[in-house]
Amino acid sequence: MPVRLRGVTHRPDHVRNFSIIAHVDHGKSTLADRILERLGAMGERDKRDQTLDTLELERERGITIKSTPIRLQYTRENGEEYTFNLIDTPGHVDFNYEVSRSLAACEGVLLLVDASQGVEAQTIVNAYLAIDNNLEIVPVINKIDLPAADPENAAKELEDVIGIPASDAVLASGKAGIGIPEILEAVVERIPPPPGDPDAPLKALIFDSFYDAYQGVILFVRVLDGTVQAKDQIVLMNADRTFEVDKVGTFSPGLVVGQELSAGAVGWVAAGIKDIHDAQVGDTLTGRERRTAEPFPGFKPAQPVVFSGLYPTDTEDYRKLRDALEKLKLNDAAFTFEPETSEALGFGFRCGFLGLLHAEIIQERLEREYDLDLIATAPAVVYRVTLTNGEIFETQNPAEFPTRDRIKLVEEPYIKLSIMLPEDYVGPVMQLLQERRGSMITMNYLGKRVELLYEVPFAEILYDFHDRLKSISRGYASMDYEQIGYREGELRKVDIMVQGDVVDALAVIVHEDKAYSLGRKIVDKMAEVIPRQMFPVPVQAVIGGKIIARATVKAYRKDVLAKCYGGDISRKKKLLEKQKKGRARMKQIGTVEVPQEAFLAVLSTDE
């Protein structure tokens, strides 16, 4: 629940709104901890690592998933007081949408670079994201206390790759607390104060939100113009709904109730919004009596690129899953969902994600935060199918894939993949990219590091590509990608049949060259986990009407010859023949229940 504190006098020229951006694992959260300690935002009782990582999952994995804002007070040596609104952002490419929304609430960024690893793929992407938003960039070379640190080379890479002068870089170590005073001074001197007129009509951008069981939707806002306080009548411009403000406040990083939020401030607004569809991220909040002339342009909607089905293991949890997805979408605007049905798994939802890690995190958050037990189907991308009658449609669900005789051509999404790595590992990584049907665009040498640019089918990097890349390069390679459109490919739908019946949840769309190996893996795995029956159960991988792989679940067998300790062979043959006829009859009337464990075992494999 929010706590009530006396507000700090708001002087727009003494406010600094900034984010920390970097490649994953370059020390953003640790540096944020040192800044919080320096500015007295953490008492001894509250001290812990990764203070701004509020989710248990974030601390377990050591990655930032949600952008977290916090308000800090900084006093310079000359006695001047400044208000800092700091937002710690994620570094992984799958959470890029979080970063882009956070940057809209800032005037500047701290761009962190690991002194031992140098400029990496996501460093470049985040830097250009800041440049596109016209933000001031303060480069920070972090982890200078590591034995392998080379801060001079890291600063030179920044200059060569992004064009930021090496002399501007601040040397620091989040772990050892080195360089924190210099960073705070750089924030004051280099990052401009927020523009805006406190007396103009209210105009505030909603850059995030979450659902509170007691207060409804809590809006995270950046006030661009005007002032908002309790009892004000506000309008959400996109939804065209009017609400009365209950409370406003800032972040500490918990919710702290304040008197008002005026131009330049970053804070939260509670207005008793119960319908989560009314509060859209990117919407503009304004006053009912004095409306702003132009709403904020908002954000470009995130385009999901990986799709997976989520089904409750207990069908009675379907409504609970729907409510959980709606609340989580409010907290993470980058994923989408729509209802779907599967013959094998029942009622569930087809969900769209920004990447495989994003899908994994969403599933884990649903299971932990909403106490759900879920099955996720194999991730898939969106394919574009042109039928023989000229009709074109897009599908990401293998169950909707038409039969081969109706297809004229199938196109799959391609990405431009950028990989940064030390030159020692170029050969093995290029071999991996060739295995994944990649074609090289160019190779750039940046000192002792190499940037590989490849065009690769997106489906090829969905599963274990990142793990393989990390193991081949001993953890030094980093990757980033962007979509570049669709290209024709020889793609086939592989169906899995158990006892002659197609199991729709296990169907996959795969390139013709890899159809056999993938089908082989799935049927072998299924044969291991399907319970044995009194008759043999065939498990087959099928393309069209052609069986490409088969495995058999062996039958239980009664030893009918146990009592034949002697005598004529014809007696034994008679007993075996009788058993064989019994099996055939049982096979005709017997059915095979595929247990949930079998789906989990197959769908959780690397392929």
Salt bridges, closest charged atoms under 4 A:
ASP13 OD2 - ARG11 NH2 3.25
ASP13 OD2 - HIS14 NE2 3.98
GLU37 OE2 - ARG34 NH2 2.95
GLU44 OE2 - LYS47 NZ 3.33
GLU56 OE2 - ARG368 NH1 3.68
GLU60 OE1 - ARG368 NH2 2.66
GLU80 OE1 - ARG76 NH1 3.91
ASP94 OD1 - HIS92 ND1 3.91
GLU98 OE2 - LYS66 NZ 3.09
GLU98 OE2 - ARG101 NH2 3.60
GLU107 OE2 - ARG222 NH1 2.82
ASP114 OD2 - LYS143 NZ 3.38
GLU120 OE1 - HIS23 NE2 3.80
GLU120 OE2 - HIS26 NE2 3.01
GLU157 OE1 - ARG449 NE 3.79
ASP160 OD2 - LYS156 NZ 3.00
GLU185 OE1 - ARG76 NH2 2.77
GLU189 OE2 - ARG76 NH2 3.37
ASP208 OD2 - LYS66 NZ 2.89
ASP208 OD1 - ARG101 NH2 3.15
ASP240 OD1 - ARG291 NH2 3.62
ASP275 OD1 - HIS277 ND1 3.00
ASP278 OD2 - ARG241 NH1 2.71
GLU289 OE2 - ARG288 NH2 3.39
GLU326 OE2 - HIS277 NE2 3.78
ASP332 OD2 - HIS358 NE2 2.78
GLU340 OE2 - ARG350 NH1 3.71
GLU360 OE2 - ARG61 NH2 2.64
GLU364 OE1 - ARG61 NH2 3.03
GLU364 OE2 - ARG368 NH2 3.31
GLU369 OE2 - ARG365 NE 2.85
GLU394 OE2 - ARG384 NE 3.49
GLU412 OE2 - ARG437 NH1 2.99
GLU435 OE1 - ARG468 NH2 3.47
GLU455 OE1 - ARG487 NH1 2.74
GLU460 OE2 - ARG437 NE 2.87
GLU460 OE1 - LYS514 NZ 2.85
ASP464 OD1 - ARG436 NH2 2.95
GLU490 OE1 - ARG492 NH2 3.10
ASP495 OD1 - LYS493 NZ 3.69
GLU512 OE2 - ARG492 NH2 3.28
ASP513 OD2 - HIS511 ND1 3.66
ASP524 OD1 - ARG520 NH2 3.07
